[in-house]
């Protein structure tokens, strides 16, 4: 029996850029509280995320283990390649931060994010220290439903890879894979 699977690679534009709330800073890094994602709201890419899909994805054993092991890493910017292999792994040479914890405030996913002691992490840290607004953008695989016009709703199943640190608006499209 040959089973065909189809899904979408979801790469977002930035979340709401905001001046991060610096929780801790020392000579090695900066820890910030920030917005990672919004649910039930149409975003800049004309996508709306079902809250239950995000909740299930965040509570998945994969994400929870990465949080426990302090290994939910993100990159500086999204990968430019539309290769599914590249999109589904974290490139250690581009690693900029680690997400230490995730929680909900209403329909907003917030996170405690620490800059990494890497070249990209130091760049991110320097920008935060000088007062630059930062934004994060989810990278994942999931199910989508087209709604009226060009609005897309992201629903279950959703597999979050990470939230990357982004500095500007990147309009990415959904990439279908089989």
BAFI-3210 file (N, C-alpha, C; in Angstrom, 3 decimals, decimal comma, padded with zeros to 6 digits):
// residues 178
n [1|2|3|4|5|6|7|8|9|10|11|12|13|14|15|16|17|18|19|20|21|22|23|24|25|26|27|28|29|30|31|32|33|34|35|36|37|38|39|40|41|42|43|44|45|46|47|48|49|50|51|52|53|54|55|56|57|58|59|60|61|62|63|64|65|66|67|68|69|70|71|72|73|74|75|76|77|78|79|80|81|82|83|84|85|86|87|88|89|90|91|92|93|94|95|96|97|98|99|100|101|102|103|104|105|106|107|108|109|110|111|112|113|114|115|116|117|118|119|120|121|122|123|124|125|126|127|128|129|130|131|132|133|134|135|136|137|138|139|140|141|142|143|144|145|146|147|148|149|150|151|152|153|154|155|156|157|158|159|160|161|162|163|164|165|166|167|168|169|170|171|172|173|174|175|176|177|178]
n.u [000,839|000,721|001,057|000,208|001,411|000,697|001,498|002,128|004,848|005,411|006,370|006,754|006,225|007,562|006,625|004,770|006,782|008,677|009,932|011,996|011,371|013,801|014,951|017,149|020,603|023,988|027,576|027,695|025,249|021,858|018,655|015,350|011,866|009,307|007,020|006,080|004,194|000,875|-002,489|-005,596|-005,812|-005,483|-002,446|000,527|001,112|-001,297|-002,359|-004,042|-003,862|-005,108|-005,960|-006,083|-004,502|-001,943|-001,655|-001,632|000,669|002,685|002,542|003,416|005,354|007,856|008,480|008,257|010,285|012,541|012,387|012,763|015,375|016,739|017,152|015,697|016,377|016,823|017,243|019,147|017,241|015,138|015,776|016,886|016,471|014,014|013,989|012,780|014,317|016,272|014,683|013,684|015,624|017,902|020,432|023,542|025,493|024,084|022,733|021,093|019,683|018,116|015,069|013,713|011,411|007,844|004,641|001,131|-000,704|-003,728|-004,569|-002,000|001,221|003,881|007,378|010,367|013,447|016,812|019,821|022,244|025,583|027,090|028,248|026,040|024,257|025,546|025,336|022,560|022,221|023,677|022,084|019,711|020,630|021,166|018,680|017,034|014,038|012,770|011,766|010,002|009,575|007,606|008,516|007,414|005,583|002,484|-001,142|-003,384|-006,141|-007,801|-009,352|-011,893|-010,971|-007,535|-006,870|-005,509|-005,990|-004,290|-004,260|-004,731|-002,976|-000,126|003,285|005,756|008,858|010,662|010,999|012,268|014,599|013,935|014,555|013,288|010,398|009,541|008,078|006,819|005,726|003,386|004,711|004,078|004,404|004,958]
n.v [-001,183|002,094|004,983|008,322|011,402|014,724|018,068|021,307|023,509|025,956|029,169|032,066|035,660|038,314|038,456|040,699|043,461|044,414|046,294|044,504|043,107|043,245|040,787|039,752|040,453|039,927|039,533|037,516|037,033|038,048|037,918|037,850|038,752|038,128|038,489|035,664|034,581|034,883|033,855|033,098|035,493|037,445|037,492|039,231|037,809|037,113|034,935|032,899|031,482|028,622|028,457|026,067|024,389|025,550|025,306|022,469|021,863|023,207|021,854|019,397|016,343|016,624|019,455|020,005|018,370|019,587|022,088|021,279|020,277|022,533|023,171|024,322|025,817|028,729|030,374|033,076|034,794|033,322|030,229|030,572|028,767|026,725|024,079|021,182|019,626|021,435|023,361|022,039|021,635|022,972|025,176|025,119|027,058|029,350|029,783|031,695|032,087|030,689|029,316|029,498|029,178|028,897|030,413|031,186|034,207|035,106|035,131|035,223|033,964|033,857|034,164|033,268|034,209|033,562|035,035|033,406|032,211|032,704|033,719|034,817|035,040|036,938|039,138|039,505|040,018|042,438|044,196|044,147|045,235|047,838|048,825|048,099|047,064|043,750|040,767|037,683|034,685|032,018|028,738|025,932|022,827|022,032|021,729|023,359|025,533|027,041|030,139|032,630|034,907|035,682|034,652|032,353|029,640|028,157|024,975|021,990|019,051|020,495|021,028|022,421|023,787|025,789|029,126|031,655|034,390|037,441|040,346|041,994|042,485|039,602|038,247|035,225|032,415|029,694|026,470|023,701|020,251|016,817]
n.w [000,000|-000,978|000,551|000,236|001,374|002,156|002,775|004,227|004,274|006,555|006,752|008,368|008,270|010,260|013,747|015,825|015,895|018,678|021,432|023,392|026,651|028,838|030,882|032,142|032,097|031,373|031,145|029,260|027,896|026,940|028,360|027,375|027,612|025,387|022,560|020,727|018,951|017,546|018,027|016,359|014,982|012,099|010,443|009,159|006,857|005,939|007,273|009,610|012,729|014,249|017,615|019,092|017,525|017,741|020,536|020,887|019,369|020,788|023,207|022,436|022,667|021,421|021,361|024,115|025,185|024,038|025,314|027,989|027,813|027,228|024,534|022,480|019,950|017,876|014,696|013,175|011,221|008,643|006,894|003,539|001,550|-000,085|000,374|001,868|003,568|004,479|005,704|007,914|009,831|012,310|011,625|012,907|012,524|012,230|014,501|016,907|019,279|022,243|023,197|026,273|027,799|027,299|027,190|027,468|026,991|026,951|023,628|022,787|022,264|024,352|025,151|026,941|026,079|025,407|024,339|022,311|022,903|020,488|017,209|015,734|017,851|019,424|017,731|017,786|020,528|020,762|019,237|020,742|023,176|022,324|022,054|019,936|018,303|018,344|016,584|016,157|014,272|013,322|012,267|010,631|010,039|008,628|008,557|006,344|005,588|002,997|003,035|002,433|-000,166|-000,051|002,384|004,701|006,867|009,476|010,687|012,728|011,730|013,380|013,324|015,043|014,258|015,058|016,425|014,629|014,853|013,478|011,479|009,731|007,626|006,053|003,371|003,053|001,250|001,402|001,135|-000,661|-000,040|-000,874]
ca.u [000,000|001,508|000,314|000,742|001,217|000,848|001,416|002,661|005,892|004,904|007,410|006,040|006,912|007,784|005,538|004,723|008,073|008,515|011,123|011,880|011,490|015,036|014,773|018,470|021,735|025,311|028,609|027,570|024,045|020,688|017,423|014,219|010,489|008,856|005,934|006,521|003,157|-000,506|-003,503|-006,934|-005,669|-004,861|-001,123|001,030|001,094|-002,708|-002,609|-004,670|-003,529|-006,074|-005,322|-005,906|-003,377|-000,726|-001,561|-001,190|002,048|003,568|002,526|003,896|006,566|009,037|008,767|008,454|011,619|013,518|012,347|013,389|016,811|017,276|017,665|014,771|017,181|016,330|018,275|019,090|016,556|014,692|016,572|016,449|016,152|012,695|014,194|012,163|015,393|016,885|013,699|013,321|016,687|018,525|021,828|024,306|026,276|023,165|022,033|021,153|019,014|017,433|013,801|013,794|010,059|006,742|003,362|000,038|-001,411|-004,863|-004,264|-000,608|002,263|005,047|008,516|011,588|014,437|018,183|020,737|023,251|026,977|027,556|028,386|024,697|023,692|026,162|024,704|021,221|022,409|024,082|020,917|018,797|021,237|021,082|017,288|016,331|012,888|013,027|010,571|010,226|008,749|007,486|008,813|006,801|004,875|001,129|-002,312|-003,962|-007,428|-007,963|-010,610|-012,237|-009,867|-006,234|-006,658|-005,253|-006,069|-003,408|-004,976|-004,079|-001,833|000,916|004,566|006,618|010,296|011,220|010,726|013,514|014,716|013,918|014,734|012,416|009,261|009,848|006,847|007,040|004,515|003,298|005,351|003,422|005,287|004,286]
ca.v [000,000|003,310|006,073|009,639|012,435|016,070|019,075|022,609|024,117|027,278|030,084|033,318|036,934|038,603|038,756|042,129|043,926|045,095|046,479|043,391|043,325|042,573|040,157|039,533|040,647|039,792|039,638|036,439|037,078|038,799|037,132|038,757|038,268|038,678|037,823|034,738|034,226|035,204|032,904|033,608|036,835|037,420|038,098|039,962|036,927|036,762|033,630|032,894|030,225|028,105|028,388|024,675|023,824|026,039|024,698|021,079|021,846|023,622|020,795|018,134|015,818|017,166|020,809|019,939|017,822|020,631|023,069|020,658|020,110|023,848|023,035|024,855|026,855|029,427|030,942|034,464|034,775|032,038|029,707|031,087|027,625|026,134|022,645|020,688|019,166|022,598|024,053|021,267|021,517|024,210|025,280|025,579|028,258|030,494|029,750|033,010|032,144|029,509|029,640|028,831|028,807|029,390|030,454|031,919|035,334|035,223|034,491|035,542|033,060|034,615|033,311|033,744|033,917|033,952|035,070|032,342|032,652|032,412|034,965|035,361|035,402|038,205|040,184|039,716|040,653|043,828|044,970|044,285|046,180|049,213|049,241|047,729|046,169|042,431|040,008|036,259|034,150|030,579|027,859|024,655|022,026|021,926|021,689|024,676|025,632|028,328|030,809|033,609|035,755|035,030|034,286|030,946|029,273|027,052|024,111|020,731|018,948|021,497|020,636|023,598|023,531|026,797|030,525|032,316|035,826|038,140|041,783|042,758|041,744|038,660|037,617|033,866|031,722|028,309|025,584|022,401|019,118|015,509]
ca.w [000,000|-001,107|001,172|-000,103|002,380|001,626|003,824|003,874|005,054|006,913|007,182|008,567|008,401|011,663|014,676|016,117|016,410|019,954|022,259|024,334|028,077|029,263|032,190|032,722|031,187|031,978|030,107|028,279|027,069|027,370|028,407|027,164|027,510|024,114|021,834|019,696|017,977|017,890|017,552|016,047|014,435|010,782|010,538|007,993|005,685|005,736|007,867|010,927|013,395|015,212|018,927|019,512|016,772|018,394|021,868|020,735|018,875|021,881|024,223|021,862|023,324|020,730|021,870|025,568|025,440|023,705|026,393|029,172|027,566|026,867|023,173|021,479|019,338|016,700|013,838|012,752|009,929|008,115|005,780|002,247|000,699|000,133|000,560|003,106|004,453|005,116|006,537|009,106|010,831|012,765|011,202|014,068|012,200|012,219|015,784|017,557|020,575|022,779|023,856|027,572|028,231|026,467|027,879|026,807|027,604|026,038|022,346|022,454|022,754|024,792|025,465|027,575|025,048|025,755|023,207|022,361|022,915|019,136|016,438|015,471|019,142|019,839|016,915|018,335|021,827|020,548|018,797|021,884|024,127|021,825|022,068|018,710|018,402|017,776|016,233|015,949|013,212|013,434|011,145|010,963|009,051|009,119|007,707|006,090|004,914|002,307|003,339|001,402|-000,611|000,059|003,777|004,966|008,285|009,836|011,624|013,065|012,634|013,237|013,920|015,128|014,237|015,955|016,122|014,254|015,082|012,201|011,659|008,850|007,096|004,979|002,922|002,598|000,859|001,817|000,191|-000,585|-000,282|-000,867]
c.u [000,880|000,685|000,966|000,426|001,478|000,724|001,996|003,765|005,427|006,063|006,780|006,902|007,001|006,500|005,525|006,099|007,849|009,863|011,023|012,023|012,719|014,859|016,112|019,517|023,023|026,332|028,440|026,357|022,973|019,507|016,259|012,901|009,915|007,658|006,551|005,490|001,802|-001,430|-004,798|-006,922|-004,999|-003,529|-000,715|001,029|-000,314|-002,983|-003,186|-004,395|-004,618|-005,361|-005,105|-004,763|-002,053|-000,551|-001,042|000,266|003,036|003,652|003,041|005,151|007,854|009,424|009,033|009,821|012,696|013,539|013,047|014,913|017,512|017,887|016,637|015,448|016,464|017,492|018,090|018,511|016,110|015,657|016,010|016,043|014,728|012,782|013,600|013,227|016,017|015,924|013,424|014,475|017,260|020,000|022,623|025,137|025,414|022,392|022,209|020,566|018,465|016,167|013,753|012,439|009,042|005,475|002,370|-000,396|-002,548|-004,562|-002,833|000,322|003,470|006,163|009,598|012,712|015,802|019,032|021,804|024,649|027,640|027,697|027,019|024,021|024,252|025,611|023,329|021,312|022,768|022,923|019,919|019,340|021,152|019,640|016,496|015,130|013,261|011,699|010,972|009,204|008,789|007,849|008,233|006,184|003,452|000,072|-002,873|-005,310|-007,490|-009,331|-010,872|-011,069|-008,559|-005,874|-006,494|-005,331|-005,190|-004,083|-004,149|-003,974|-000,809|002,146|005,474|008,070|010,972|010,576|012,075|013,438|014,800|013,974|013,851|011,320|009,720|008,546|007,167|005,704|004,525|003,935|004,738|004,456|004,469|005,268]
c.v [001,241|004,494|007,397|010,616|013,785|017,037|020,360|022,993|025,543|028,109|031,469|034,539|037,207|038,737|040,265|042,565|044,676|045,271|045,409|043,839|042,544|042,092|040,057|039,885|040,558|039,854|038,595|036,538|037,980|037,833|038,114|038,006|038,928|037,915|036,919|034,572|034,721|034,144|033,656|035,063|036,726|038,161|038,775|039,124|036,462|035,317|033,824|031,521|029,842|027,942|026,943|023,988|024,265|025,409|023,271|021,005|022,221|022,548|019,460|017,658|016,394|018,539|020,770|019,367|018,870|021,719|022,527|020,598|021,429|023,815|023,436|026,089|027,496|030,042|032,445|034,457|033,380|031,548|030,228|029,972|027,143|024,612|022,211|020,215|020,343|023,282|023,330|021,015|022,890|024,170|025,886|026,821|029,511|030,619|031,093|033,029|030,777|029,998|028,813|028,395|029,489|029,380|031,285|033,098|035,638|034,455|034,763|034,514|033,918|033,636|034,045|033,270|034,435|033,983|034,002|032,949|032,206|033,746|035,601|035,797|036,717|039,374|040,533|040,462|042,131|044,703|045,183|045,320|047,621|049,675|048,921|046,841|044,836|041,747|038,562|035,744|032,633|029,884|026,501|023,968|021,868|021,827|023,081|024,535|027,005|028,884|031,836|034,536|034,995|034,701|032,774|030,712|028,049|026,268|022,872|019,871|020,044|020,997|021,865|023,145|024,497|028,148|031,163|033,795|036,487|039,641|042,618|041,863|040,893|037,996|036,256|033,258|030,330|027,444|024,199|021,308|017,835|014,435]
c.w [000,000|-000,598|000,810|001,008|001,741|002,796|003,326|004,840|005,303|007,443|007,207|008,341|009,896|012,460|014,880|016,621|017,720|020,632|023,341|025,781|028,533|030,699|032,913|031,676|031,986|030,858|029,008|027,371|027,665|027,352|028,319|027,266|026,267|023,561|020,771|018,588|018,480|017,315|017,265|015,570|013,079|010,878|009,230|006,720|005,346|006,145|009,260|011,517|014,378|016,554|019,353|018,768|017,402|019,772|021,780|020,292|019,977|022,957|023,709|022,598|022,723|021,297|023,372|025,935|025,144|024,784|027,645|029,024|027,226|025,472|022,113|020,878|018,162|015,947|013,655|011,343|009,545|007,042|004,459|001,289|000,974|000,240|001,899|004,096|005,196|006,075|007,858|010,072|011,156|012,380|012,353|013,778|012,192|013,539|016,508|018,966|020,974|023,472|025,130|028,105|027,325|027,314|027,077|027,663|026,652|024,768|021,887|023,090|023,094|025,141|026,211|026,665|025,500|024,495|023,413|022,373|021,608|018,416|016,192|016,770|019,658|019,027|017,471|019,671|021,675|020,127|019,935|022,868|023,641|021,678|020,816|019,016|017,764|017,468|015,982|014,957|013,266|012,128|011,504|009,763|009,536|008,060|007,538|005,392|004,272|002,669|002,262|001,095|-000,525|001,510|003,902|006,466|008,513|010,945|011,939|011,820|012,334|013,988|013,881|015,107|015,199|015,670|015,848|014,594|013,722|012,441|010,751|008,316|005,923|004,575|002,333|002,223|001,454|000,740|000,367|-000,838|-000,190|-000,535]
res [x|x|x|x|x|x|x|x|x|x|x|x|x|x|x|x|x|x|x|x|x|x|x|x|x|x|x|x|x|x|x|x|x|x|x|x|x|x|x|x|x|x|x|x|x|x|x|x|x|x|x|x|x|x|x|x|x|x|x|x|x|x|x|x|x|x|x|x|x|x|x|x|x|x|x|x|x|x|x|x|x|x|x|x|x|x|x|x|x|x|x|x|x|x|x|x|x|x|x|x|x|x|x|x|x|x|x|x|x|x|x|x|x|x|x|x|x|x|x|x|x|x|x|x|x|x|x|x|x|x|x|x|x|x|x|x|x|x|x|x|x|x|x|x|x|x|x|x|x|x|x|x|x|x|x|x|x|x|x|x|x|x|x|x|x|x|x|x|x|x|x|x|x|x|x|x|x|x]
***
